[in-house]
C-alpha cells in the first residue's frame, strides 16, 4: 500500500514539473516576440492618417464632414473638417470606412486598413467632392383641355429655409431652373384667367420635372367674354371698426353672422391630397363672397380640417394650403385680403371619431368663423 502511495506521489510531482516547463517555455516564447534579437523591447510608433477634402471646381480645400466608421462597429458621429484638412492618429491596427461629404455635394467613400509598426506608418485619404447641380422643369397645362397655358408665374419656396425663387413659364418653353438644394419645395402657380394653384414637389435628383394642371377661374355673371381682362387691384382705404360696433347681421346665404359663430362650408371639394379647388366648390364660395360684399364690416377666419389618415404635419400643411386656395378665390371676387385670415388645423379638431370612412368624410371640412 505504501509503495502505491509513493508511486502516485512521484507521478503527480513529475506531471507538475512537466507543466511548469511548458508554461515557462510559452512565457519565454511570448517575451521573445516583444523583443528583438538583442533582447531589446520593440517600441511601436502610432500611425498617422491625413484626410484632405477639395472642391472639384477650384481644387481648393473646402469645409466638409468626414465619417470614420470602424468596420463591424456602430456608426460614429461625423467629424467637421473646417479647413479641408484633418489628421487622425491610430495606435493599433484597424479597418476603417471613410466617407467625406458636404451640403449640396456628392460624397466619396473608401475602406482603408491601418497598420502600426516600429517605423510608424503614414496614410492619406484625398476626397474631391463634386457639387450637385439640381434643376427643375415646370410645365403648366389646362386641367380641362390638356393644352399648355400660354404664360404662368411660378413661385418656388424651399420649405427648409423659406427662400423663394420667382420665374415665368411660357408654353412650349422647356425652361430649366437651377435649384440650389435637394428637399421639399412649395409651388404657387398663378396665370391670367386661372385659379391659384398650390402644390409641393420633391427635388431628389439632378434633373427634376413637374406638371401643374390648373383650372380656369369662373367668370362673374356681369363680366362678358369681351372684357376678359385682368382687373387692376383696388386699393381700399383702411377703416378701423370697433368690435362692439359690429352687430349681428342676417344673411340669406348663412343666416345670422355674429362674432364667434362658425359655419361649415358645404360642397367644398379639392383634388385628392391636393389644395386645388374643384369647380363644384365655386357655387358655395360665391355665396360667401356675396355675403361678405353686402356686409363690409365683417371679417372672417377660414379654417381647414382633415381626418387623421397619414402624417400629422403633412395634414396640417395640406389644410393650410386649402385655406389659402379659398382665400385666393375670395380675393378674386373682390373681397379685401385684410378681411380674411386663415388657419390649417389638420386633424386636431375632429367632429367625429376617425373610425369609419363616413366619419372621416365629416372631419374633412372647411369652416369660417366671424371675427
C-alpha positions as CSV (number, residue, x, y, z in Angstrom):
1,X,0.0,0.0,0.0
2,X,2.8,2.4,0.9
3,X,4.6,1.6,-2.4
4,X,1.4,2.6,-4.3
5,X,1.1,5.9,-2.5
6,X,4.7,6.7,-3.2
7,X,4.3,5.9,-6.9
8,X,1.2,8.1,-7.2
9,X,3.0,11.0,-5.4
10,X,6.0,10.7,-7.8
11,X,3.7,10.8,-10.8
12,X,1.9,13.9,-9.6
13,X,5.3,15.7,-9.0
14,X,6.6,14.6,-12.4
15,X,3.3,15.9,-14.1
16,X,3.6,19.3,-12.2
17,X,7.2,19.7,-13.3
18,X,6.4,18.9,-16.9
19,X,3.5,21.5,-17.0
20,X,5.8,24.1,-15.4
21,X,8.4,23.6,-18.1
22,X,5.7,24.0,-20.9
23,X,4.4,27.2,-19.2
24,X,7.9,28.6,-18.9
25,X,8.7,27.8,-22.5
26,X,5.5,29.5,-23.6
27,X,6.3,32.6,-21.5
28,X,9.9,32.7,-22.9
29,X,8.4,32.5,-26.4
30,X,5.9,35.3,-25.7
31,X,8.6,37.5,-24.2
32,X,10.9,36.9,-27.2
33,X,8.2,38.1,-29.5
34,X,8.2,41.5,-27.9
35,X,12.0,41.8,-28.1
36,X,14.4,42.0,-31.0
37,X,17.4,39.7,-31.4
38,X,19.4,41.7,-29.0
39,X,16.8,41.2,-26.3
40,X,15.6,44.9,-26.5
41,X,11.9,45.8,-26.3
42,X,10.5,47.0,-29.6
43,X,8.6,50.3,-29.5
44,X,5.6,50.6,-31.7
45,X,5.0,54.1,-33.2
46,X,1.5,55.4,-33.9
47,X,0.3,55.6,-37.5
48,X,-1.0,58.9,-38.9
49,X,-3.8,59.4,-41.3
50,X,-4.1,62.7,-43.2
51,X,-7.6,63.5,-44.6
52,X,-7.8,66.2,-47.4
53,X,-11.1,67.3,-48.9
54,X,-11.2,69.5,-52.0
55,X,-13.9,71.3,-54.1
56,X,-13.7,69.9,-57.7
57,X,-14.5,73.3,-59.2
58,X,-11.3,75.1,-58.0
59,X,-9.2,72.3,-56.3
60,X,-9.3,74.4,-53.1
61,X,-9.7,72.8,-49.6
62,X,-13.3,73.1,-48.5
63,X,-15.5,73.0,-45.4
64,X,-16.9,69.5,-45.1
65,X,-17.6,66.5,-42.9
66,X,-15.9,63.1,-42.5
67,X,-17.4,59.9,-41.2
68,X,-14.9,57.4,-39.9
69,X,-16.6,54.0,-39.3
70,X,-14.6,51.1,-37.9
71,X,-15.8,48.0,-39.8
72,X,-18.3,45.9,-37.9
73,X,-18.9,48.6,-35.3
74,X,-21.6,51.2,-34.7
75,X,-21.7,54.3,-36.8
76,X,-19.9,57.2,-35.2
77,X,-20.9,60.9,-35.3
78,X,-19.4,62.8,-38.3
79,X,-16.4,65.0,-37.7
80,X,-16.3,68.5,-39.0
81,X,-13.4,69.4,-41.3
82,X,-13.4,73.2,-41.2
83,X,-10.3,73.9,-43.4
84,X,-10.4,70.9,-45.5
85,X,-7.6,69.0,-43.7
86,X,-7.8,66.7,-40.7
87,X,-5.2,64.4,-39.1
88,X,-6.0,61.2,-37.2
89,X,-3.7,59.1,-35.0
90,X,-4.0,55.3,-34.6
91,X,-2.2,53.2,-32.0
92,X,-3.5,49.8,-33.1
93,X,-4.4,48.2,-36.4
94,X,-7.9,48.9,-37.7
95,X,-10.0,48.6,-40.8
96,X,-12.0,51.8,-41.3
97,X,-14.5,53.1,-43.8
98,X,-14.1,56.8,-44.6
99,X,-16.9,58.9,-46.1
100,X,-16.4,62.6,-47.0
101,X,-19.5,64.7,-47.7
102,X,-20.8,68.3,-47.7
103,X,-24.1,70.1,-48.2
104,X,-25.1,70.2,-51.8
105,X,-22.2,68.0,-52.8
106,X,-21.9,64.3,-53.6
107,X,-19.9,62.0,-51.3
108,X,-16.7,60.0,-51.6
109,X,-16.1,56.7,-49.6
110,X,-13.2,54.4,-49.2
111,X,-12.3,51.4,-46.9
112,X,-8.7,51.5,-45.6
113,X,-6.6,49.1,-43.5
114,X,-4.4,51.0,-41.0
115,X,-1.4,49.1,-39.5
116,X,1.2,50.1,-36.9
117,X,4.9,49.4,-37.0
118,X,8.2,50.4,-35.3
119,X,8.8,52.9,-38.0
120,X,5.3,54.5,-37.9
121,X,3.1,54.3,-40.9
122,X,1.6,57.2,-42.7
123,X,-1.7,57.1,-44.7
124,X,-3.6,59.7,-46.8
125,X,-7.2,59.9,-47.9
126,X,-7.9,62.6,-50.6
127,X,-11.6,63.3,-51.5
128,X,-12.6,65.6,-54.3
129,X,-16.3,66.5,-53.9
130,X,-18.5,67.4,-56.8
131,X,-21.3,69.9,-56.3
132,X,-24.7,68.5,-57.1
133,X,-26.3,70.6,-59.8
134,X,-30.1,70.3,-59.4
135,X,-32.6,71.6,-61.9
136,X,-36.4,71.7,-62.2
137,X,-38.5,72.0,-65.4
138,X,-42.1,73.2,-64.8
139,X,-44.9,72.7,-67.3
140,X,-48.3,74.3,-66.8
141,X,-51.3,72.9,-68.6
142,X,-55.1,73.5,-68.6
143,X,-56.9,71.0,-66.5
144,X,-59.8,70.6,-68.9
145,X,-58.1,70.8,-72.3
146,X,-54.7,69.4,-71.5
147,X,-53.1,72.2,-73.6
148,X,-50.2,74.3,-72.2
149,X,-51.1,77.6,-70.6
150,X,-49.6,80.5,-72.6
151,X,-47.9,82.0,-69.6
152,X,-47.8,81.4,-65.8
153,X,-45.9,82.8,-62.9
154,X,-44.2,80.3,-60.6
155,X,-43.1,80.9,-57.0
156,X,-40.8,78.1,-55.8
157,X,-40.3,78.1,-52.0
158,X,-37.7,76.0,-50.2
159,X,-39.6,74.7,-47.1
160,X,-36.2,74.2,-45.2
161,X,-35.1,77.8,-45.2
162,X,-38.1,79.7,-46.8
163,X,-36.0,81.1,-49.7
164,X,-38.1,81.8,-52.8
165,X,-37.4,81.9,-56.5
166,X,-39.9,83.5,-58.9
167,X,-39.9,82.9,-62.6
168,X,-42.2,82.8,-65.6
169,X,-43.1,79.7,-67.6
170,X,-44.3,80.1,-71.2
171,X,-46.0,77.5,-73.5
172,X,-43.6,75.3,-75.5
173,X,-40.7,76.6,-73.5
174,X,-38.5,73.9,-71.9
175,X,-37.2,76.2,-69.2
176,X,-34.8,74.6,-66.7
177,X,-34.5,76.4,-63.4
178,X,-31.4,75.8,-61.3
179,X,-32.3,74.7,-57.7
180,X,-29.6,75.0,-55.0
181,X,-30.7,72.3,-52.6
182,X,-32.4,69.0,-52.6
183,X,-35.6,68.6,-50.5
184,X,-39.2,69.6,-50.4
185,X,-40.4,72.8,-52.2
186,X,-43.8,74.6,-52.3
187,X,-45.1,75.8,-55.7
188,X,-47.5,78.6,-56.1
189,X,-48.7,78.9,-59.7
190,X,-50.8,81.9,-61.0
191,X,-52.0,82.6,-64.5
192,X,-54.4,85.0,-66.1
193,X,-57.9,83.6,-66.1
194,X,-57.0,80.6,-63.8
195,X,-57.4,79.8,-60.2
196,X,-54.3,79.9,-57.9
197,X,-52.6,76.5,-57.8
198,X,-50.6,75.3,-54.8
199,X,-48.7,72.1,-54.5
200,X,-45.4,70.6,-53.4
201,X,-42.5,69.0,-55.3
202,X,-39.6,66.9,-54.1
203,X,-36.2,67.8,-55.6
204,X,-34.4,64.5,-55.2
205,X,-32.2,64.1,-58.2
206,X,-30.1,66.1,-60.7
207,X,-32.9,66.7,-63.2
208,X,-36.5,67.0,-62.0
209,X,-39.8,67.8,-63.8
210,X,-43.3,68.6,-62.6
211,X,-46.5,69.2,-64.5
212,X,-49.1,71.5,-63.0
213,X,-52.7,71.1,-64.1
214,X,-54.6,74.3,-63.3
215,X,-58.3,75.1,-63.5
216,X,-59.9,78.1,-65.2
217,X,-61.5,80.7,-62.9
218,X,-65.2,81.1,-63.2
219,X,-66.3,84.3,-64.9
220,X,-68.6,86.6,-62.9
221,X,-72.1,86.8,-64.3
222,X,-71.7,90.5,-65.1
223,X,-68.4,90.0,-66.9
224,X,-68.6,89.4,-70.7
225,X,-66.1,87.4,-72.7
226,X,-65.0,90.6,-74.4
227,X,-63.9,92.2,-71.2
228,X,-61.8,89.2,-70.1
229,X,-59.0,91.5,-68.9
230,X,-57.3,91.2,-65.5
231,X,-58.8,93.8,-63.2
232,X,-56.4,96.2,-61.6
233,X,-56.1,95.8,-57.9
234,X,-58.3,98.0,-55.9
235,X,-56.6,99.8,-53.1
236,X,-59.2,100.0,-50.3
237,X,-58.9,102.6,-47.6
238,X,-58.2,101.0,-44.3
239,X,-61.0,101.5,-41.8
240,X,-60.9,100.7,-38.2
241,X,-64.1,99.3,-36.9
242,X,-64.6,98.8,-33.2
243,X,-65.5,95.3,-32.3
244,X,-68.5,96.4,-30.3
245,X,-69.8,98.3,-33.3
246,X,-70.2,95.2,-35.4
247,X,-73.7,93.9,-34.8
248,X,-75.0,90.5,-35.8
249,X,-76.3,90.7,-39.4
250,X,-78.8,88.4,-41.1
251,X,-77.8,87.0,-44.4
252,X,-79.8,85.0,-46.9
253,X,-77.0,82.5,-47.5
254,X,-75.8,81.7,-44.0
255,X,-78.3,83.1,-41.6
256,X,-77.1,85.3,-38.7
257,X,-73.5,86.3,-38.8
258,X,-72.3,87.2,-35.3
259,X,-68.9,87.4,-33.7
260,X,-67.5,84.0,-32.7
261,X,-70.0,81.9,-34.7
262,X,-68.6,79.2,-37.0
263,X,-70.1,77.9,-40.3
264,X,-69.2,74.8,-42.2
265,X,-69.0,75.5,-45.9
266,X,-70.9,72.8,-47.8
267,X,-69.9,71.3,-51.1
268,X,-66.3,72.4,-50.9
269,X,-64.2,69.9,-52.9
270,X,-60.5,69.6,-53.6
271,X,-58.5,67.2,-55.7
272,X,-57.3,64.2,-53.7
273,X,-54.4,65.0,-51.3
274,X,-54.2,68.4,-53.1
275,X,-55.1,72.0,-52.3
276,X,-56.6,72.5,-55.8
277,X,-60.2,73.6,-55.7
278,X,-62.6,71.7,-57.9
279,X,-65.2,73.6,-59.9
280,X,-68.1,72.1,-57.8
281,X,-66.9,74.4,-54.9
282,X,-67.5,77.7,-56.8
283,X,-71.2,78.0,-56.0
284,X,-70.7,77.8,-52.2
285,X,-67.8,80.2,-52.3
286,X,-69.7,82.6,-54.5
287,X,-72.4,82.7,-51.8
288,X,-69.8,83.5,-49.2
289,X,-68.2,86.2,-51.4
290,X,-71.7,87.8,-51.9
291,X,-72.4,87.8,-48.1
292,X,-69.1,89.5,-47.4
293,X,-69.6,92.1,-50.1
294,X,-73.0,93.0,-48.6
295,X,-71.5,93.3,-45.1
296,X,-68.1,95.1,-45.5
297,X,-67.6,95.4,-41.7
298,X,-67.5,91.6,-41.3
299,X,-64.1,89.9,-41.0
300,X,-63.7,86.1,-41.0
301,X,-61.1,83.4,-40.5
302,X,-61.0,80.4,-42.8
303,X,-60.2,77.1,-41.0
304,X,-59.2,73.9,-42.8
305,X,-59.6,70.4,-41.3
306,X,-58.5,66.9,-42.3
307,X,-59.0,63.4,-40.9
308,X,-56.2,61.6,-39.1
309,X,-55.0,59.4,-42.0
310,X,-51.3,59.9,-42.8
311,X,-48.6,62.1,-41.4
312,X,-49.8,64.7,-38.9
313,X,-47.5,67.5,-40.2
314,X,-48.5,66.8,-43.8
315,X,-52.2,67.0,-42.9
316,X,-51.7,70.4,-41.1
317,X,-49.8,71.7,-44.1
318,X,-52.4,70.5,-46.6
319,X,-55.3,72.0,-44.6
320,X,-53.4,75.3,-44.5
321,X,-52.8,75.3,-48.3
322,X,-56.5,74.6,-48.9
323,X,-57.4,77.6,-46.8
324,X,-55.0,79.7,-48.9
325,X,-56.8,78.5,-52.0
326,X,-60.2,79.6,-50.5
327,X,-58.8,83.0,-49.6
328,X,-57.3,83.4,-53.1
329,X,-60.7,82.6,-54.6
330,X,-62.5,85.2,-52.4
331,X,-59.9,87.9,-53.1
332,X,-60.5,87.2,-56.8
333,X,-64.1,88.0,-56.2
334,X,-63.2,91.4,-54.8
335,X,-63.0,90.7,-51.1
336,X,-60.2,92.6,-49.4
337,X,-57.4,90.2,-48.1
338,X,-57.3,92.3,-45.0
339,X,-60.7,90.9,-44.1
340,X,-59.6,87.3,-44.4
341,X,-57.5,85.2,-42.1
342,X,-56.8,81.5,-42.2
343,X,-55.5,78.6,-40.2
344,X,-54.8,75.0,-41.1
345,X,-55.9,72.8,-38.2
346,X,-55.2,69.4,-39.7
347,X,-56.8,66.6,-37.7
348,X,-56.8,68.2,-34.2
349,X,-60.4,69.4,-34.2
350,X,-62.3,66.3,-35.3
351,X,-66.1,66.4,-35.0
352,X,-66.4,62.7,-35.2
353,X,-64.2,59.7,-34.3
354,X,-61.9,58.7,-37.2
355,X,-63.1,55.1,-37.1
356,X,-65.2,54.9,-40.3
357,X,-64.9,56.4,-43.7
358,X,-68.2,58.3,-43.2
359,X,-66.8,59.9,-40.1
360,X,-63.5,60.8,-41.8
361,X,-65.5,62.5,-44.5
362,X,-67.2,64.7,-41.9
363,X,-63.8,65.7,-40.4
364,X,-62.5,66.7,-43.9
365,X,-64.2,70.1,-44.0
366,X,-63.6,73.9,-44.4
367,X,-65.2,76.4,-42.0
368,X,-65.3,80.1,-41.5
369,X,-65.6,81.9,-38.2
370,X,-66.8,85.5,-37.8
371,X,-64.1,87.6,-36.1
